[in-house]
């Protein structure tokens, strides 16, 4: 009997935001939307770009998360040039949020998690079938981070 390679721990959406690739577990993605308008919020928390309306649900859109030191993942020039914005809607049991991304790349198998490799710019690292080691984004941790600031 032939070995079929490492066992999959699920699937992850791979996306580009800024100059790097990121991953998000597929089971934590509500949907991916494209929109031409994000409504800015005066006096919003750092990291909140604004809100979008998705079928009557008003959702915050973020452009940063813990470890990014409040830097935009998209450059100002790219954000302004893009007429259509791509937003990944992340879900947890109580909240949904959107994260603004440059582009959604692909879907890959997760082969391992490395919680010991937490770095300034990531929440943890996953090892994927084709892309190798990539930082993993977790919506629940992002929401907790924003509420604590």
KESE-10465 format. One record per residue (C-alpha): residue in three letters; x, y, z. Coordinates in steps of 0.5 Angstrom, whole numbers, plus 2048, in hexadecimal, padded with zeros to 3 digits. Each point is the difference from the previous one (the first is absolute). Example, Ala and Ser with C-alpha at 12.3 -4.5 7.8 and 13.67 -1.06 7.14 Angstrom:
Ala8197F7810;Ser8028077FE;
***
This chain:
Unk800800800;Unk8038077FE;Unk800806805;Unk7FC8057FD;Unk804806804;Unk7FE804806;Unk7F9800803;Unk7FC8067FE;Unk7FE804807;Unk7FB8047FB;Unk8008057FB;Unk803807800;Unk7FE8067FB;Unk8078037FE;Unk8008087FF;Unk8058067FF;Unk7FF806804;Unk8068057FF;Unk8077FC7FE;Unk7FE7F9803;Unk7FC7FA800;Unk7FB7FF806;Unk7FB7FA801;Unk7FA7FF803;Unk7FC7FA802;Unk7FA7FE7FB;Unk7FC7FF806;Unk800807803;Unk7FF8037F9;Unk7F98027FF;Unk8018037F9;Unk8048047FC;Unk7FD8067FD;Unk8028067FB;Unk7FD807801;Unk8018077FD;Unk7FF803807;Unk802800807;Unk7FC805804;Unk806803805;Unk7FE801807;Unk802806804;Unk8047FF807;Unk8007F87FE;Unk8057FC804;Unk8078007FD;Unk8007FA7FA;Unk7F98017FE;Unk7FF8037F9;Unk7F9801800;Unk7FA7FB7FF;Unk7FC7FD7FA;Unk7F97FD800;Unk7FF7F97FE;Unk7F97FE7FF;Unk7FE805805;Unk8057FE805;Unk805806802;Unk8077FD801;Unk807803802;Unk8058007FB;Unk807800803;Unk8078017FC;Unk8057FE806;Unk8007FB805;Unk8047FE807;Unk8078007FE;Unk8008057FA;Unk801806805;Unk7FB8047FC;Unk8038007F9;Unk7FB7FF7FB;Unk8017F97FC;Unk7FE8047F9;Unk8048067FE;Unk7FC807800;Unk8018007F9;Unk7FE7F97FE;Unk7FA801804;Unk7FE8067FD;Unk8017FE7F9;Unk7FC7F9801;Unk7F88027FE;Unk7FE7F9803;Unk8037FE806;Unk8007F8802;Unk7FE7FF807;Unk8007F9804;Unk7FB800805;Unk8027FC806;Unk7FB7FD805;Unk8007FD807;Unk7FA7FE805;Unk7FE807801;Unk8038057FB;Unk8028017F9;Unk8058057FD;Unk8048017FA;Unk8078017FE;Unk8028047FA;Unk8057FC7FB;Unk8048017FA;Unk7FE7F97FD;Unk7FD7F9802;Unk8057FB7FD;Unk7FE7F9801;Unk7FD7FB805;Unk8057FB803;Unk8017FA805;Unk802802807;Unk8067FB802;Unk802802806;Unk7FF806805;Unk806803804;Unk7FE804806;Unk807801802;Unk8028047FA;Unk7FC806802;Unk8038067FD;Unk7FF808801;Unk7FC8007F9;Unk7FC7F9801;Unk7FB7FD805;Unk8037F97FE;Unk8037FC7FA;Unk7FD7FA7FC;Unk8047FC7FB;Unk7FC7FF7FA;Unk8007FB7FA;Unk8038057FB;Unk802806803;Unk8047FE806;Unk800804806;Unk7FB806801;Unk7FD804805;Unk7F97FE802;Unk7FB806801;Unk7FA7FE806;Unk7FA805800;Unk7FF7FE807;Unk807803802;Unk7FF8067FC;Unk7F9802803;Unk8037FE807;Unk8068057FF;Unk7FC8067FD;Unk7FB7FF806;Unk806801805;Unk8038067FD;
***
